Amino acid sequence: MSKTLFNFENLFVFEMANNHQGDVEHGLKIIKEMGEIAKQYNLKAAVKLQFRQYDTFIHPNLINDTNNKHVKRFLSTRLSKDQFEQFITETKKQGMITMVTPFDEDSVNVIDKMDVDIIKIGSPSLYDFPLLERVCESRKPVIFSSGGCSMDHIDNLVSLFSHRHINFAIMHCVSIYPTPNNKLELNSIQILKNRYPNITIGFSTHECPENINVIRVAYALGARMFEKHVAIPTEEYKINLYSGNPKQVENWVKSYCETRDMMGNKITRNITDKEKHDLSILYRGVFANKNIKKSDKIMRNDVFFAFPNNGALMTGNFVEGIVADKDYNKLEALNSALYKKKDSNQMLYNYIHKVKGFMMENNINIPHDCAMEISHHYSKEEILETGCLIITIINTDEYSKKYIVMLPGQKHPCHYHKKKDETFFVLKGEMEVVINKNNKKKLYETDILRVPRYTSHSFSTKNGVIFEEIATRHYVNDSYYVFNEINKNKNRKTKLYNWKIR
């Protein structure tokens, strides 16, 4: 497997199959048309071909069987190796990725001699283990379709490719040509995403090419890779009911682009200044309920809330005990800048809410009666830069287990333990651990790192991390920090009970 893994996200696969009709010029025209669409919409696109070595693929007694429509079709569209290489050369010339579906081991031998980027496993080959084993030997990125495949067998395929360290992705597929709406089983996309969260899930489509709504639903359910059969109809060559002509393919791609734009940012919602402004006009404001003298503490019964706010202090920013910055007459709007700075506990509660949301987003659940503490090594105000949440699941005389949660951008200062020998196991996200000041290790989900006693270590995360600390018994005051300022800080931890500050 290459050092840099192929990224399957947002890949569009134009499946030519045998729609070239055995005519090289016709096939090249299809590739060029798809290349124009890919350029127009700035797509990461691939053209997919099919390989069969017919002299060995078809039984010798049946190679002339005109009653079998598949044998007849395969042989009538047969191309030589040199002709296939013309297709591959043109695909690359058009700036697209090359992909081939082999149906026998000899075809993989041919692929290995060609400059092919990706191997696709078609649904008819999902149980063909001699072919699958040969594909693994090729060490190329793999996509497999799941047409007619049970979840149990998909588990087997995921295990097969994972154990052989193959970079792979999965296409949801229904092998009905064309596929009616009530047979699309699009919920399978979400099921596959939940079952294999670290694998790109796509959708291989066989619905009527006029139907541009299916890709909208597929994208909304999480499909991030798409495949469609493509063809060009002529007087000589007819088009089947599930292959799209260039105009239909373009409409299909446009539908995807519109849906992608409607879905928005996948990480966090983008709230525009206009939206904030338009809503702020509708907020209630805080107004004096009586005459208030400068420097008076303003209590709840001294004010009332009303609309329109006319630039007044927003109700959400009012806190009892704020000090009047001037004399206020009855009914006068309080200054919008007149709000009390959040105290450190309020800042910690905001942090706790972020941590809970991060854990729920990653489906990490814990018992309600666990001991928890927030480490804010320098100060509560700096918790979003330096610190973490530590959840003790168990701590016995012999062993302990904790969850450690760090939000994006947080770091944990360099320290070591004299009594505790610990091992980190990353559940979600990523982290960088620095051992003995200069040995940096990047850890991703399922990575494990042991940190023996007296080994200095610090860690940080760019996008957030949740990891287990599995260790010998935990002792209070067994963390020794390189920066003595932290060791001297007696208030560097805040204990929680059921998510509330003690």
N, C-alpha and C positions, 0 to 999 in steps of 0.2 A: 504494500500500500504506500502511496506517495506521502511525503512528509506533510504536504499541504492538502487537506481533505477537500474534495469537491463540495461546493455549497449548492445543494439542491433547491434552496429557497427561491421562489419566483421563477422557476424554470418552465418554459413552454415547449412542449414536444409536439412537433408536426409529424404525425405518423403517416408515412407514404405507403407502407405495406406493399401490396402488389398493384397499387393504383398507377404505377408507372406503365403498367400494361405490357411490360417487356420491351418498351420503346424507349431507348436512351434519350432521344431528343425530348420526348414528352415528359420523362422524369426530370430532366434538367430544367424544363420550363416550370414544373411544380416547385422545385427547389428555389428557383429565382423569384417566383411569385411570393413564396413564404419569406424569403430573405427581404423583400421589399416591405412586407408587413412588419417584420422584426425591426427593421431600421426605423420605420415610421413611428412605431410605438416604443422604441428603445427597449426591446425585449431581450432577455437572456433566453435565446431560443435554440432548439435542437431539431434536426431532421432525423427521423428514425426509419431505418431500413430493416428488412427481414432477410436472414440468411438460412438457406437449406442446401445441403450438399445432396442433390436429388439422387445421384447414382447410388448413394448409401442410405439416404434418409427413407426412400420409398422401397418397399419390398420388391425384389427383382421380378417376381411373378405378377406384380400388380402395376408396374410402371407404365404399362400400356392400357390400363383399365379405364376406358372412357366413360364407364358408368359412375365412377366416383368423381363427384364434382370438384372435390378438393384437389385430387391428383391432377385432374384435367386443368384446373385453374393454375396450380403451381407450375406445371410444365409449360403452359401457354404463355406465362409471364417470366420465364426463366431468363436470367442474365448471367453473363460470364463474370469472372473475378475482375477482369480489366474494366468491364462496364460498371460494376459496383464501385470500383476505385474512382471512376469519373464522377460518380455521385458524391463520393466523400470529398474529393478535391473541390467540387463546386460548392458543397455545403460550407467548407472552410473559407472559400473565396467570398462567400456571402456573409462571413462573420458569424456563422452559427456553429453550434456544437454537433459533433457526430455521435450517433447512437445506433446500435444494431441489436436486433433480437435474434439470437441463434436458436435453432431448434434441434441441433445435434452437436455432438462433441467436435466433429470435423469442422463445423462452422466456427467454433471458438478458435480452432487452430488457424483458420483464415483471418479471424479478427485480430489475433495476436501479431499477424504479419502486416496488418494495416494500421494506419494512424487513427484508430477509433477511440473516442473519449470515454463512452459509457456503454455498458452492456445492460440491455433490458430483458428481463425474464417475463415472457408472456404467460397468461393464465393457463394455457394448455401444458406448460412445462413445470408447474409448481410442485408436482409430485415426482418429477423426473430427476431423481437424486444423482444418477451418473452424470447428467448434464450439469446439474447444480454444482457438483464437486469440481467438474472441469472449469466452470465459470469462476469459482473461487480461486483456482490455480492461476487464472489470468491476472488477478490482483487489481482489476479495474473497478471503478465505482459501479454500483449495481442499483437498478430500480426494478422492483418486482410488482406486478399487478396482482390483485387479489380476487379476480373473477372466479366464482364457484368454490372459493376456498374457505374452510371453516376457521374460526378463531383459534382452535387448537392447533391447526396446521400452520397458521400465520405465526403462532408462538414458536413452532418448530423452525420455521424459516428465519425468524429473528435470531433465534439461538444459533442456528447454523452460521449465518453471516457474522454475528457478533463474535463467536468463538474463533472464527478464522480471520478476525480483524479486517473485515471488508467494510468499506464505506458504502452505505446503502440507504435507500429510501423506499417508501411503500406507496403504491397507488391504489386507492379504492376503485373497484371496477365491477361492473355487472356485465356479464358476457351474454347479453341479449342484444341482437342487432336488427333494427334500432331498439333502444330501451325506452319503453313508455314511462310516463311520469310516475305512475304508481308502482314501478319496479326499480326505481333509482336507488333506494336504500341509502339516502344521503346521510342519515344519522350515523352510519358506519364511520364517516369521517371523524366525527366527534368521539366516537367510541375508540377508534384507533389512536387519536391524539391523546386521549386520557390514559390509554394503556401503554403507549410508547411516547412519553412526553419529550424525549430527546431525539426522536427520529422525525424527519420531514415526511408529512403525509400529503399525498396528492390525490388527484381525481382523473382517471382515464375515462373519457366520455364517449358514449355511443348513442346518445339521444338524437332526435331529429336535429339537423344542423341549423334549422330556423329558430330553434328554441334557445334563446340567449339568457333565459332566467335561471337555468340550472347552474351556470357558473357563478351567478350572484349568490345563490344559496350555499354552494360548495365553499366559496371563499369565506362567507360569513361563519360557516361551521368550522373553519380552520384549515381548509385545503390550501397549500402554498406551492403547488406544482400541478400543472395541467397538461393533458394530452388529448389531441383530437386527430382523427383520421382526416386527411386532406387529399383533394383531387381537383382536376380540371376537366370539365366535360367538353367533349368535342363531338362532331358528327360521327366520328369513328368510335370514340370511347365514351360509354355511358358512365354515370356516377351512381354509386350505391346510395341507399337511404340513410346511411349514418356518416358519410364523408362530406366535409364542407368544401364548397368551392371558395376561391379567394375572397369574394365579397362576404360570404357567410362567415368565414374565418375572421375577417376583419371586424365584423359586427360582434362576434364572440369575444374578441380581444377588447374591443371598445367597452363591452358590457363589464368585463373584468376591471378595466381601468376606472370606470365610473364607480363600481362597487368598492374598489380599493380606496378611492378618494372619499367615499361616504363613510367608510369604516373608521378612518382617522388613525391617529397614532396608537400603535399597539402597546406602548408602555404606559403612557399617561395621557389624559385628555388635554387638548390644547384649548385654553380659554383665552379668547381675544380681548384686547383692551376695549373694543366696542361693546362686547357682551358684558364686560364688567361695568362699563359706564352706563349702559342701558338699564341694567339691573339696579345699580346704585340709586338711580332716580326714583325707584319704587320702594327703597328702604325707608323705614320710619326713622325719625330723628329724635334727639333728646332736647327738651325745652324746659325752662325754669318754671316751676309751679308757684314760685313766690320770688320776692326780691332776695338775691343772694349776694353777700359781701365778698370781696376779694380775700383770698386765703382761707375762706370757710371750707370745711369738709362738706362735700355734697352727698347727701344720703338719698335713698330711693324715694322717700316721700317729698323730697325737695324738687322733684322733676316729674314730667309726664312725657309719654311717647306719642308722636303724632306724624301724620303724613300730610303734605309733602315735607321732606326733610330740609329743603332749601339750604343745603350745605352744612347742616348741623352735625354734631357728633352722632354717629350711628349707634343704634341701640345695642348692637353687638359689641361695641367698644366701651360701653358704660360699665364702670365698676364702682360700687359704693365706697366712699371715702376719698374719691379724687378731690384735689384741692382746686378751688376756683382761681382762675388766672386773672380775673377782673371782677368788677361789679356786674351782676346780671339783673336786669329788670324782669318782672313777671312776664311770662310768655316768650321771652327772648331765647333764641337758639343758642345752645352751648357750643363753644368753639370746637370744630371738628378735630383739632389737634390735641384736645384736652382729654387724654385717656391715660390711665395708669399703666405703666410698663408692667408686663407680666412678671410675676415673681418666679423664683427658680422652681418651685414645685409645679406651677402651671406649665413651665417649659418641660419638666419631666413628664407630666401627664400627656403633653403633645407628643413627646417621644414614645411613650408607652402605646399611644393610639397608633402611631406609625408602625411600631414593632408588631402589634397585634394584627394590623392589616397585612403586613408583609408575611407573617406566618400563615394567615388564612389564605392568602393568595397562593402560597406554596403547599397548602393542605397539610400543615404540620400542626398536630393537636397534642395537648399535654393534659395530665390530670390537674384538677383545680387546686389541689392541696400541695402543690410543689413549692418548695422554697425558691424565692426569686430575689435577685439583687441587680441593681443597675450600677455598673462601674463607670464613674465619671472621674477619671484619674486626676484631672487638673481642676475642673469646676463643673457644676451642673449646666452652666451657660454654654460650655463647650462640648456638650454630650454628642452633638451631631457630627463633630469632627473627631473626637477621641473618646472611646468608650464602647460598651456593649451591654447586652442583657444576658445574665447567666441564670439558667434554670436548673436547679438540682433535682434530678429525678430520683436518685438514690445515693446514699453515702453510708457504707457499712465499715466495719473494722478492716475489711480486706479490699474492697473495691468501691468505686463511685462512677456515676454516670451523670453527665450534665449536657444540656443543650446550650449552645452559645449563639446568639443572634446579633448580627451586625448589619446595619443599614448601609445603603450605597454611600461610599466615600468615607466610612469610618475606619479608624485604625486603633490598634491596641499596642501600648508601648512595650519596649523591650524589658523582659524580666526572666526569672528562673525560679525553680522550686528546689528545695533541699530534700523534701520528703516524698513528694508526689512524682510518680512516673506516669506520663499521660500519652494517649494516642488520639489523634484527631481523625474523624471520619466525616467527610463532607456530604451532607444530605441534599442541600440545594444551593445553587449559586457557585461562586468562585472566590478564592482568597490567595493572597501571597503571604507566605511565611518566610521570615528571615531567621536563619539558624546561626547562632554565634556571630552575629553582626554582618556577615558578608555572604553567607550561603543562601541564596534565594531559591524558593521552591513555589511553583504555581500549582495550586490544587483545584481540581474541578470535581463535579459530582461523582461520588463513589471512590474518590481518591483517599488514601490512608497515609498518615504520617505519624511516626512515633517520636516523642520528645522525651528523652531520658532525664533523670534528675541532674541538676547543676548545668543544664543546657540552656543558654540564654536564647530567647525567641520573642519575636514580635510578629504581628499579623495585621493585614489590612485587606480591604475589599473595594473593588471599583463599583460593582453592581449589586452588592449585598450578598450575604452568605448566612446559612444556618448549618452548623456542624455539631457533631457529637464529640464530647470529650469523655473518653473511656479511660479510667485511671485507677491507680491505687487510692487508698483513702485520702479524702480531702481534709486538710488541716487549716484552721484559721491562721492568718499571718504567716503563711508559707509561700507568699509571693514576694520576691525581692526584685525591686525595680532598679534599672541602671541609673535612672534620673532620681536622685535622692529627694527631690522636691515631692515626688509622688509618695515615697515611703513616709515622709513627714506629714502628709495630708491625712488627718484623722477622719475627714468627712468625704473620702473618695468613693464611698459606697452608699447607696440608698436601698434599703430592704423593702420588699413588697409582700403583701399577702393578698392572694386572689386578685392580683393586678392593681391593688390599691397601696399607696404609700403608707408605711407604718408610722 
